[in-house]
Amino acid sequence: MKLFVGLGNPGGKYAHNRHNIGFMALDEIAHSHSFSPWKGKFQGAVAEGRLGSEKVILLKPETFMNLSGQSVGEAMRFYKLTPADVVVFHDELDLAPRKIRVKSGGGHAGHNGLRSIHQHIGEAYDRVRMGIGHPGHKDRVAGYVLHDFAKADQEWLDDLLRGIADGVPHLAEGDNGKFLNAVALRVAPPRSSTTVKKEASKQKKTETPPAPEAQDTRSSLQKLADKFRR
């Protein structure tokens, strides 16, 4: 059994914040893989289902970000899980938007949700780090993460979340490489040979054609005379 945790803050006020991308990821997983309806449990919202051969519990802590570890610890104890069974989905300032990485163990890098989880279950859990970019200065971080995604972000955000849902069965089975490949196919799909040919044909049509050769209008006598003048 796996426990997938999405980090965010509860309530409509925060629903579309950058800080809530963890909640968004779990909502997409639950929808795409027909998980049970969400219900209140462990100081959070819980949905149950299967990903491949693995039973998975989805948990969105509703304690607010800074106390997320309370909810995670309670769920772990109930299901008798270890930190190695836990995967946390969270926003990552140090990754550019649409970038994603999987990490096992390590520090919390100042993320308040991860800091709280560290306090309750230690650091030996996996994380799915979803890039949201950095505002440029540490004093602007709080306002940035607690602000909604811009409209211009919606296309890549949708692709990222759908890619996560596509690949998450591999993540549940411990194959991080296949998981990341599935996300990449959504975020940056390979161009087909047909597309490449169309682009090449379009480029060829827009190229400036060579100038036609000037027509020689001289008479035969003029050509002969010009030949002897050389």
C-alpha positions in Angstrom: 0.0 0.0 0.0 1.1 3.5 -0.8 0.1 6.8 0.8 0.2 9.7 -1.8 0.0 13.1 0.0 -0.7 16.4 -1.8 0.2 19.6 -0.1 -1.9 22.7 -0.1 -4.3 24.8 2.0 -8.0 24.0 2.4 -10.8 26.2 1.2 -11.8 28.0 -2.0 -9.7 31.0 -1.2 -6.6 29.0 -1.8 -7.8 26.4 -4.4 -5.9 27.9 -7.4 -2.8 29.1 -5.5 0.6 28.0 -6.7 1.1 26.5 -3.2 -1.9 24.2 -3.9 -0.4 22.4 -6.9 -0.1 19.3 -4.7 -3.9 19.2 -4.1 -4.4 19.7 -7.8 -2.2 16.7 -8.7 -4.2 14.5 -6.3 -7.5 15.7 -7.7 -6.4 14.8 -11.2 -5.2 11.4 -10.1 -8.4 10.7 -8.3 -10.5 11.8 -11.4 -8.4 10.0 -14.0 -8.2 6.7 -12.1 -11.7 6.5 -10.7 -10.8 6.7 -7.0 -13.5 6.7 -4.4 -15.2 10.0 -3.5 -13.3 12.2 -1.1 -14.2 11.8 2.6 -13.0 13.5 5.8 -10.4 11.5 7.7 -7.0 12.0 9.4 -7.6 15.8 9.6 -7.8 15.8 5.9 -9.6 14.5 2.8 -9.0 10.9 1.7 -9.8 8.9 -1.4 -9.0 5.2 -2.1 -8.2 3.3 -5.2 -5.7 1.2 -7.2 -2.9 2.2 -9.5 -1.8 -0.9 -11.3 -1.5 -3.7 -8.8 -0.9 -1.3 -5.9 -3.6 -0.1 -3.5 -3.2 3.7 -3.0 -4.6 6.1 -0.4 -4.7 9.8 -1.5 -4.5 12.3 1.3 -5.0 16.1 1.2 -4.2 17.4 4.7 -6.7 20.1 5.8 -4.6 21.3 8.7 -3.2 24.2 6.6 0.3 23.8 5.1 2.4 24.4 8.3 0.8 21.5 10.2 0.6 19.0 7.3 2.7 16.5 9.2 0.0 15.9 11.8 -2.4 14.6 9.1 0.3 12.5 7.4 1.5 11.0 10.7 -2.0 10.0 11.7 -2.7 8.3 8.4 0.6 6.4 8.5 0.0 5.1 11.9 -3.6 3.9 11.0 -2.4 2.0 8.0 0.8 0.8 9.7 3.0 2.3 6.9 6.6 3.4 6.9 8.0 6.6 5.5 9.2 4.6 2.5 5.5 4.0 1.6 4.8 7.8 1.5 5.0 10.0 -1.6 4.5 13.8 -1.2 3.4 16.0 -4.1 4.4 19.6 -3.6 5.3 22.9 -5.2 9.0 23.6 -5.8 10.4 27.2 -6.1 13.8 26.0 -7.3 12.4 24.4 -10.4 11.2 26.3 -13.5 7.5 26.1 -14.2 6.4 22.7 -15.8 9.6 21.0 -14.6 9.2 18.0 -12.4 11.6 15.8 -10.3 11.3 12.9 -8.0 13.5 12.9 -4.9 14.0 10.4 -2.1 14.8 11.7 1.4 16.9 14.8 2.0 16.1 18.2 3.5 12.9 20.3 3.4 14.6 23.4 1.8 12.5 25.7 3.8 9.1 24.4 2.6 6.8 24.7 5.5 4.7 21.6 4.6 7.8 19.4 4.2 9.2 20.8 7.4 6.1 19.7 9.3 6.2 16.3 7.7 9.9 15.9 8.7 8.9 16.7 12.3 6.3 13.9 12.4 7.7 11.1 10.2 11.3 12.0 9.5 12.8 12.6 6.1 12.9 9.1 4.5 9.9 9.6 2.2 9.7 10.3 -1.5 8.7 13.7 -3.0 7.4 14.7 -6.4 8.7 18.2 -6.8 6.6 20.3 -9.2 8.2 23.5 -10.5 6.4 26.8 -10.1 9.4 29.1 -10.6 10.8 31.7 -8.2 9.6 35.3 -7.9 13.3 36.5 -7.8 13.6 37.6 -4.2 13.0 35.7 -0.9 10.9 38.6 0.4 8.3 38.0 -2.4 8.0 34.3 -1.9 5.0 34.2 0.5 2.9 36.5 -1.8 4.0 34.5 -4.8 3.1 31.0 -3.6 -0.2 32.2 -2.1 -1.3 33.8 -5.4 -3.2 32.1 -8.1 -1.5 30.7 -11.2 -1.6 33.3 -14.0 -3.8 32.6 -17.0 -0.7 32.2 -19.2 0.3 29.2 -17.0 -2.9 27.3 -17.5 -1.8 25.3 -20.6 1.4 23.9 -19.2 -0.2 23.4 -15.8 -3.0 21.2 -17.4 -0.4 19.3 -19.3 1.7 18.7 -16.2 -1.2 17.5 -14.1 -2.5 15.2 -16.9 1.0 13.8 -17.4 1.3 13.1 -13.7 -2.0 11.2 -13.9 -0.8 9.3 -16.9 2.4 8.1 -15.3 1.4 7.7 -11.7 0.8 3.9 -11.9 4.6 3.6 -12.6 5.3 5.8 -9.6 3.2 3.6 -7.4 5.2 0.6 -8.6 8.5 2.4 -7.9 9.5 3.1 -11.5 10.3 6.8 -11.3 11.9 6.8 -14.8 8.7 5.6 -16.5 6.7 8.0 -14.5 8.8 11.0 -15.6 8.7 9.8 -19.2 4.9 9.8 -19.1 4.9 13.4 -17.8 7.4 14.5 -20.5 5.2 13.0 -23.2 2.4 15.4 -22.1 4.5 18.5 -21.4 6.9 18.2 -24.4 5.5 15.6 -26.8 7.8 14.5 -29.6 7.1 15.9 -33.0 5.9 13.4 -35.6 7.7 12.9 -38.9 4.6 14.3 -40.6 4.8 17.5 -38.6 8.5 17.9 -39.4 7.9 17.4 -43.1 5.0 19.9 -43.1 7.3 22.5 -41.4 10.1 21.9 -43.9 7.7 22.2 -46.8 6.3 25.4 -45.4 9.8 26.8 -44.9 10.7 25.9 -48.5 7.7 27.7 -49.9 8.5 30.9 -48.0 12.1 30.9 -49.3 12.9 33.6 -51.9 13.1 31.9 -55.4 16.3 32.4 -57.3 16.3 35.3 -59.8 15.7 34.2 -63.4 18.6 34.4 -65.8 18.6 37.4 -68.1 17.5 36.6 -71.6 20.1 37.1 -74.4 18.5 39.3 -77.1 21.6 39.8 -79.3 21.4 38.7 -83.0 23.8 36.1 -84.3 26.0 38.7 -86.0 26.2 40.7 -82.7 27.2 37.5 -80.8 29.9 36.7 -83.4 31.2 40.3 -83.3 31.3 40.3 -79.4 33.2 37.0 -79.5 36.1 38.5 -81.6 36.3 41.6 -79.4 37.3 39.5 -76.4 
